[in-house]
C-alpha cells in the first residue's frame, strides 16, 4: 500500500519529513551570513537606542551567578536564590566571561546605577550577590568612556543570545524547506525589529529566554530531520536554560514516529538537564529546587492575565502560571497525537502545535511583560513562513500585542481582559492551522 505524498502547506508541495537536508550551497550560505550580520547590526542599534540592559531588574542576579561560575565559586552560584531560573544560561555564558574578561566579563560588570555591597561572611547569606558584581565606574576606565554603558557583558552577551535565536529560527526554516532568501531576509528583519526581542535585553535583562527559545527552535529543526540525538541535546540545553522550553519538547514528542525515537529524544534531553543541574543540587539543594519551582522570588503579583480577573496572586498565582500551561500542552499534544488527520510531523503542523503550547503561557501567566510575547510572536510568524502564505495575520497580532502590553491601560480589568483576548487569539491561530491541514495516509 503506497503513501500519499505529504504537503507542508496549502500553496505547494513540500518535502518528505525526515529527508536528508540538501548540501550546503556556498554562495547562498554567504548571502545568508551577510543577511544575518546586517540583521544583527540592526539589533545592536536598537538595543543601543533603548539604552542597553538595565542596571536593575534581573541584571544583577543573573550576572552574579555568571560571575561566580566564571570565578569557580560554585557555592555562591548555587546559593543565589533570587532568580527563579535553571542555571543553563550562566553555564553557557561563564566560559566566555572567564576566557575574554576584557571584552565580556572583567571583574566589574557594567551596571552603572547599581550599588552592590559585598555579601556578608558566612554560609547563611543565601541569595547574596558575589562581591565581583560592583558598580561600573566609567570614570575609572578612560578607554571605555566613549562606549555605551552596556558595552560589556550584558550588551555583548545579550546580542550573542539574539544570534542563538536567529540561527535556531533559520535552522527551522531550512528544515521545513521554506528557506528562500526572501523568507530568510523577512525572518531576520522580523527578529531584529521585534519589540519583544530587544525588550528581553533592555527591560529586565532576560537573555536566557532568548537563548532557550533559539535552542528549542533548533531542536524542532532537528526533529523535522529525525536527528533524535541532536534534538535531545538541544532540547536538554533549552530546558536547562528556561523551564518553559518543555512546551516545545512536547510537540516534538508528538512528531516522533515511534517509541524508540521518543525515548532517545527524552533520554538525551533528561541526561543533559541532569548533568547541568546536578552540581548545583549537590552544593545547595534547597536554593536549586526553589529556582526550578519558580517560588524563590516569593510568588507573583497579579498582572494583565486571567489570574488578575480571578484575583489570584502570590505563590498560588506562580503555581498556576508555571503548571497550567504544561497541563494544557500535554492535553493538546495527546489530542494531536490521537486525532485522525494531518501528520503532526509535517513542518506546518509541528510549528502550529508549538504555537498552541507556547501561546497558552500567555493565557495563564501571572503577569505579562513585553518580552513574554517573544515565543508566541516568533512562532506565529514562522508558521506563516513555513506554510508559505502571507504573514499579514501574524504581523497584525504581533503589532497589536506589543502595543497593548507596552501601553498598559490604566484600568486593571481592561488590561487583563485585553491581554487575555490577545493570548486566546494567538492560540486560536495555532489551532486553526492544525485543523486546516489535509489528511495524510500513514
Secondary structure, 3 states (H helix, E strand, C coil): CCCCCCCCCCCCCCCCCCCCCCCCCHHHHHHHHHHHHHHHHHHHHHHHHCCCCCCCCCHHHHHHHHHHHHCCCHHHHHHCCCCCCCCHHHHHHHHHHHHCHHHHCCCCCCCCCCCCCCCCCCCCCCCCCCCCCCCCCHHHCHHHCCCCCCCCHHHHHHHHHHHHHHHHHHHHHHHCCCCCHHHHHHHHHHHHHCHHHHHHHHCCCCHHHHHHHHHHHHHHHHHHCCCHHHHHHHHHHHHHHCHHHHHHHHHHHHHCCCHHHHHHHHHHHHHHHHHHHHHHHHHCHHHHHHHHHCCCCCCECCCCCHHHHHCCCHHHHHHHHHHHHHHHHHHHHHHHHHCCCCCCCCHHHHHHHHHHHHHHHHHHCCCCCHHHHHHHHHHHHHHHHHCCCCCHHHHHHHHHHHHHHHHCCCCHHHHHHHHHHHHHHHHHHHHHHHHHCCCCCC
